[in-house]
Amino acid sequence: MRNPFIDAVRAIAVVTVVLGHWLVTSLVDTPTGMYIDSPLKHLPELTPVSWVLQTLGLFFFVGGYAAAHSQTPFLTRLKQLAVPTLLMLGSWAAVLFGLSMRGVDQGTAFNIGFLVTTPLWFLGVYLVLLALKPLVRKLDEYSWGVLVPIVLVLVVPYAVWWAAWQLGYSLARRKIPGPPLLVIGVIGYALLTQFGGYPTSAVGIPGAAVSNLNPPNYATLALAFAQIGLVLTIAPVLTRLGTTKPAQWLNKRALGIFLAHQSALITVTLALSAWGPLPGLQQPPDHPGWVWQRLLWLPVCAVVTWGWLRALRGRSPRRAAPPPREPDPAPASAERTPAP
């Protein structure tokens, strides 16, 4: 039996990550080629939007919870992730080869390839955390277990995502209070960005010397904790949301959507480039009106994402049905569930 709370959090994370990429990423078309730009570079008043739309911490949180219950062998999961990823990369390799044959400049080809591949770091970290399941399980036996990845961030920045994963793994066995995490995360992010030298934006801005995502840092961790604390605090509401058909639909296609959404945006941008720089699509995102113009393109990107999903699903191996297991414990309001 699925946990509707986790399903709701996963659905929210998918939607916000997709919206985040579609709203803050622009491939600007100029006579000399295409370059990457962001409205956050020109409109700093939009910075708070990045705190809402950068929800990678929630992705790893639900990933840790799922890993605690999963019986799928690591190599099987690797194949499930690798096949559609390689299909997508192979498709773009063919597209970029065709564009280069037509004389597209190297800078444009590089920027397209960068946007296609940048989100894929997520899969690498995800697989590493799956492989670390014995260690994650061992740390979960101690109340201080999450402190290990927190301290490790000092030398391995990507341990930020391990900390969120560790919390998700723990949620499968015990109650985690949301309000303390929310308060710690909000105060931590405010202090780190105001006095610690970390950028205020939760995502990278083209041309900026420092980013909170490349690599992640303690400000990234604070934001993840704040978001995890928030969803745990409003768990009863999210549990009801997780039973709805849209949430269930998104959960079945979460990986495909994550893989395809950036490709969909680039596909729309390239396909319509012959019409000239279009408002909200290939024009510079340097004025407030651009945001409203980009919103009008989101349904088009959604349709193209669906097309990518169909293409990847039609050529990917079907996932085997999971073995039956006991119902998952409820999230924030459940009593402690004994370890299996």
C-alpha positions as a printed Julia matrix, in Angstrom:
340×3 Matrix{Float64}:
  0.0    0.0     0.0
  1.32   3.43   -0.92
  1.74   6.25    1.57
 -0.45   9.17    0.36
  1.63  11.69    2.31
  4.81  10.66    0.49
  2.94  10.59   -2.83
  1.75  14.16   -2.24
  5.25  15.4    -1.37
  6.71  13.69   -4.45
  4.02  15.21   -6.68
  4.67  18.67   -5.25
  8.42  18.26   -5.72
  7.98  17.19   -9.36
  5.69  20.1   -10.19
  7.82  22.73   -8.47
 11.11  21.55   -9.98
  9.57  21.57  -13.46
  8.05  25.01  -12.96
 11.32  26.24  -11.53
 13.31  25.21  -14.61
 10.69  26.47  -17.02
 10.35  29.84  -15.31
 13.97  30.7   -14.49
 15.74  29.22  -17.53
 15.81  31.02  -20.85
 17.71  30.14  -24.02
 17.98  33.56  -25.62
 18.26  33.7   -29.41
 20.59  36.29  -30.93
 22.14  36.76  -34.39
 25.38  35.26  -33.06
 23.84  32.25  -31.3
 21.89  31.23  -28.2
 22.97  31.9   -24.64
 21.52  30.95  -21.25
 19.87  33.63  -19.15
 17.55  33.87  -16.16
 14.99  36.44  -14.97
 16.57  36.16  -11.51
 19.64  37.88  -12.95
 17.65  40.93  -14.02
 14.76  40.91  -11.53
 16.16  40.27   -8.02
 12.71  40.89   -6.53
 11.8   37.42   -7.84
 14.38  35.75   -5.57
 11.76  34.5    -3.04
 10.22  32.46   -5.86
 13.4   30.35   -5.93
 12.84  29.36   -2.28
  9.53  27.79   -3.26
 10.49  26.23   -6.59
 13.83  24.68   -5.6
 12.54  21.53   -3.89
 15.31  19.03   -4.54
 15.55  18.41   -0.81
 12.0   17.07   -0.88
 12.92  14.78   -3.77
 15.69  13.17   -1.74
 13.51  13.1     1.37
 10.86  10.98   -0.37
 13.64   8.98   -2.03
 14.99   8.01    1.37
 11.53   6.99    2.56
 10.98   4.88   -0.55
 14.41   3.25   -0.17
 13.53   2.18    3.38
 10.64   0.1     2.01
 12.01  -0.92   -1.38
 12.89  -4.52   -2.13
 14.12  -3.76   -5.66
 17.74  -4.89   -6.25
 20.2   -2.1    -6.92
 21.12  -3.35  -10.4
 17.44  -3.5   -11.38
 16.95   0.07  -10.25
 20.09   1.11  -12.1
 18.7   -0.34  -15.32
 15.35   1.39  -14.78
 17.14   4.73  -14.5
 19.87   4.2   -17.07
 17.8    3.04  -20.06
 15.5    6.1   -20.42
 18.38   8.42  -19.55
 20.6    6.97  -22.27
 17.74   7.07  -24.77
 17.21  10.75  -24.07
 20.92  11.56  -24.28
 21.22   9.58  -27.5
 18.33  11.54  -29.0
 19.97  14.85  -28.12
 23.34  13.68  -29.42
 21.67  13.06  -32.78
 19.95  16.46  -32.65
 23.18  18.28  -31.83
 25.0   16.42  -34.59
 22.3   17.5   -37.03
 22.49  21.1   -35.83
 26.27  21.15  -36.19
 25.93  19.86  -39.75
 23.63  22.81  -40.45
 26.26  25.24  -39.18
 25.0   25.98  -35.68
 27.8   27.59  -33.68
 29.61  25.64  -30.98
 28.47  28.0   -28.23
 24.82  27.29  -28.96
 25.44  23.53  -29.13
 27.3   23.66  -25.82
 24.51  25.6   -24.12
 21.88  23.16  -25.36
 23.92  20.21  -24.17
 24.5   21.9   -20.82
 20.79  22.44  -20.23
 19.97  18.86  -21.22
 22.57  17.26  -18.98
 22.63  19.6   -15.97
 19.6   18.06  -14.18
 21.08  14.57  -14.57
 23.46  15.02  -11.63
 20.39  14.17   -9.56
 20.39  10.6   -10.86
 24.05  10.08   -9.99
 23.54  11.21   -6.4
 20.34   9.17   -6.19
 22.14   5.99   -7.23
 24.99   6.6    -4.79
 22.48   6.96   -1.95
 20.73   3.78   -3.01
 24.06   1.98   -2.9
 24.69   3.38    0.6
 21.53   1.77    1.97
 23.37  -0.47    4.48
 25.13   2.58    5.93
 21.94   4.65    5.94
 20.16   1.8     7.74
 22.94   1.59   10.32
 22.88   5.33   11.02
 19.11   5.2    11.37
 19.56   3.08   14.47
 20.92   6.15   16.29
 19.07   9.39   17.01
 22.16  11.35   15.95
 22.56   9.5    12.64
 21.58  12.48   10.48
 24.47  14.48   11.97
 26.94  12.37    9.97
 25.95  13.71    6.52
 25.42  17.18    8.02
 29.04  17.31    9.19
 30.23  15.66    5.97
 28.91  18.63    3.98
 32.09  20.44    5.07
 34.17  18.23    2.77
 31.58  16.64    0.45
 28.97  19.28   -0.45
 26.61  16.77   -2.05
 26.12  15.18    1.38
 23.39  17.84    1.69
 21.14  15.47   -0.22
 22.22  12.54    1.98
 20.97  14.45    5.03
 17.53  14.89    3.44
 17.59  11.22    2.37
 18.5   10.13    5.9
 15.5   12.01    7.31
 13.21  10.33    4.78
 14.61   6.93    5.69
 14.0    7.67    9.37
 10.41   8.73    8.69
  9.66   5.17    7.6
 10.36   4.01   11.17
  9.58   6.86   13.51
  7.73  10.12   13.93
  9.69  13.25   12.97
  8.34  16.54   14.37
  7.94  19.12   11.62
  7.84  22.52   13.39
 11.38  22.33   14.87
 12.83  21.46   11.47
 10.86  24.28    9.86
 12.09  26.86   12.39
 15.71  25.67   12.27
 15.66  25.7     8.46
 14.14  29.17    8.1
 16.4   30.78   10.7
 19.44  28.96    9.34
 18.78  30.06    5.76
 18.21  33.66    6.83
 21.42  33.81    8.87
 23.56  32.05    6.28
 22.41  34.23    3.4
 22.53  37.49    5.34
 25.75  36.98    7.29
 27.41  33.82    5.99
 28.22  34.99    2.48
 25.82  32.6     0.73
 23.64  33.87   -2.15
 20.05  34.75   -1.34
 18.74  32.88   -4.38
 18.18  29.16   -3.9
 19.27  28.46   -7.5
 22.25  29.46   -9.56
 22.18  32.68  -11.57
 24.11  32.91  -14.87
 27.27  34.91  -14.36
 27.18  34.78  -10.55
 30.42  33.77   -8.84
 28.71  31.62   -6.18
 25.68  29.32   -6.4
 23.7   27.52   -3.71
 23.33  24.51   -5.99
 26.65  24.13   -7.75
 27.86  22.9    -5.38
 25.22  22.74   -2.65
 26.11  24.12    0.78
 24.71  24.68    4.25
 22.23  27.25    2.96
 20.9   24.57    0.61
 20.64  22.21    3.58
 18.8   24.81    5.66
 16.27  25.32    2.86
 15.78  21.56    2.53
 15.17  21.25    6.27
 12.68  24.15    6.17
 10.73  22.52    3.34
 10.8   19.08    4.99
  9.65  20.64    8.25
  6.83  22.42    6.46
  5.46  19.31    4.73
  5.65  17.34    7.97
  3.78  20.12    9.78
  0.93  20.07    7.27
  1.02  16.29    6.82
 -2.75  15.75    7.34
 -3.54  18.12    4.46
 -0.95  16.53    2.2
 -2.15  13.03    3.07
 -5.57  13.91    1.66
 -3.92  15.48   -1.4
 -1.94  12.3    -2.01
 -5.11  10.29   -2.58
 -6.22  12.44   -5.53
 -5.9   11.27   -9.11
 -3.52  14.08  -10.21
 -1.09  13.16   -7.42
 -1.27   9.48   -8.34
 -0.76  10.3   -12.02
  2.31  12.39  -11.24
  3.8    9.71   -9.0
  3.62   7.09  -11.73
  5.53   9.36  -14.09
  7.81  11.27  -11.72
 11.09   9.98  -13.15
 10.01  10.45  -16.76
  8.81  13.99  -16.1
 12.07  14.85  -14.37
 14.08  13.51  -17.31
 11.94  15.05  -20.04
 10.85  18.48  -18.85
 14.09  20.32  -19.64
 14.24  18.63  -23.04
 10.69  19.77  -23.69
 11.58  23.42  -23.02
 14.6   23.22  -25.34
 12.55  21.44  -28.0
  9.94  24.21  -27.99
 12.65  26.89  -28.06
 14.48  25.34  -31.01
 11.38  24.36  -32.97
 10.08  27.93  -32.95
 13.42  29.69  -33.43
 12.7   30.16  -37.13
  9.86  32.52  -36.18
 12.35  34.9   -34.63
 12.89  35.64  -30.94
  9.42  35.17  -29.45
  8.3   37.01  -26.3
  8.68  34.88  -23.2
 10.58  32.16  -25.04
 13.72  33.31  -26.84
 13.8   36.98  -25.84
 15.93  38.2   -22.9
 14.14  37.79  -19.54
 15.01  41.31  -18.45
 11.59  42.81  -17.7
  8.59  41.82  -15.54
  6.41  41.22  -18.58
  8.68  38.35  -19.62
  7.47  36.26  -16.69
  3.83  36.6   -17.72
  4.77  35.85  -21.31
  6.64  32.72  -20.23
  3.58  31.52  -18.3
  1.68  31.41  -21.59
  4.25  28.96  -22.97
  3.95  26.5   -20.09
  1.0   24.56  -21.59
  3.01  24.11  -24.79
  5.97  22.81  -22.77
  3.64  20.45  -20.9
  2.32  18.97  -24.15
  5.84  18.47  -25.49
  6.87  16.88  -22.18
  4.05  14.39  -22.66
  5.44  13.62  -26.11
  8.88  12.96  -24.66
  7.31  10.75  -22.01
  5.55   8.65  -24.61
  8.76   8.31  -26.61
 10.85   7.27  -23.61
  8.2    4.93  -22.21
  7.68   3.23  -25.55
 11.37   2.31  -25.7
 12.07   1.63  -22.03
 11.65  -1.63  -20.12
  8.5   -1.84  -18.05
  9.03  -1.74  -14.31
  8.06  -4.96  -12.61
  5.24  -4.76  -10.11
  6.6   -4.35   -6.58
  6.19  -7.27   -4.19
  3.32  -6.98   -1.73
  4.19  -5.58    1.65
  2.63  -4.26    4.77
  0.98  -0.81    4.69
  3.36   2.09    5.2
  3.15   3.99    8.46
  1.46   7.37    8.42
  3.89  10.28    8.29
  3.99  12.96   10.91
  1.1   11.87   13.1
  1.94   8.17   13.43
  3.22   6.43   16.5
  6.71   4.98   16.28
  6.74   2.01   13.95
  8.97  -0.86   15.12
 11.88  -1.74   12.85
 11.3   -4.82   10.72
